[in-house]
Amino acid sequence: MTDSQPREVEHEITVSAPAEEVYRLIADVENWPRIFPPTIYVDHIERSDDEELIRIWATANGEAKNWTSRRVLDRAAMRITFRQQVSTPPVATMGGTWVIEPLSATESRIRLQHDYTAVDDDPAGLAWIEEAVDRNSRSELAALKTNVELAAASEELTFSFEDTVEIAGSAKDAYDFINEAGLWAERLPHVAVVRLTEDSPGLQTLEMDTRAKDGSVHTTKSYRVCLNGEKIAYKQTTLPALMNLHTGVWTFRETDTGVAATSQHTVVIRAENIEKILGPEADVAQAREYVRAALSTNSRATLGHAKDYAEARR
């Protein structure tokens, strides 16, 4: 740890949305994988009315990292202060404040302030942090502007769904099947090639070539957060043409007869590509149905094989 003076930096953006709406979007961390490109997943460790301890998994300069952060929420002043509790090198300390300022009834300014130090004041570490903070702050604020301003318009384009399979086996075996995605090319007929890396325990980068019903092969890349044998959350970063966003969670719940394994998806449709992919007559409802069917087919196939795997090991 270092005792030196922290560096301070501020980024800001003006958005066409009421300040209260902007504050609400930032305050609710469950939204973050949807509104901030670098964020993979956020989990609550502790929470009260005005304070919470959260764990965040996100990419910084193309690398996946995770840290815990304590947040204090001041709804009246529309300020949210945050301080990393456990940082990942080269970061020694990191904190800051979101400040939301109303400019009019329909416009507001978002200021994002950071202060940070590097391990041992290392110049290369400071340069890395400076670049990561600058890049992430710019992308977060740009994404926030887009998502706040399009909130009403994108309501129809955003949807979630889940598929559940009952397994007469152990949750651990079902979890292991999903966790061991590096073996999916051997275990799943729709997966042609897999490249899985896990540089730190429980944080995976998964690239896959999957075969569609028509025989075409699509490459996808996801970051996955594997949590204690209970859930695996992921965010897809290379997306098919019809999706602006795809996040998901695999969960494994013990039941009286075994385990309920669920695959949950959240999707935002890319409206401008509907006609190109589905034809001039297609609308948002058809695009949602098309995407849901494609994702559900793969999820159900994977859950079916996880069921066979777990039940064979009873």
Disulfide bonds with the S-S distance in Angstrom:
none
